[in-house]
Amino acid sequence: MQTCCQGHYATGIQDYVTIIQNCVCGPTGTGGPCANKCANEYCLDGTATTGDSCDTCLNTYLAAGAKCDAQTSTGAINTACLSDQPCNDYITCANGCP
């Protein structure tokens, strides 16, 4: 995700991360496909270490066509983001970042 809009859309980026967390971790941090592998990282604070099991799980489940698709405009993440105005504003800005 582009960083040029994060300072202007802090609520939007937080909403975006929360939407992803709800999908990959489950709404209460349990039950999602990455809940166990990301319990001490992404499900806790929205971060992951490149190359570890949490990162691998996120890449698997956020891929185009996956359960928590964050790549396509009709995927689960972008669909949820469209209904959240701060998230939508952030994504609109980020898509225009250089």
Number of C-alpha atoms within 10 A of each C-alpha: 10 13 12 14 20 17 11 13 19 14 16 22 23 16 20 22 20 20 22 26 26 20 24 26 25 17 15 11 19 15 14 20 18 25 24 17 18 28 15 14 16 24 28 14 13 14 14 18 12 9 10 11 15 23 18 17 19 21 16 17 19 22 16 17 15 14 17 25 23 21 15 14 12 14 19 21 23 22 15 17 24 16 10 15 13 19 25 21 18 25 23 13 17 18 11 10 12 7
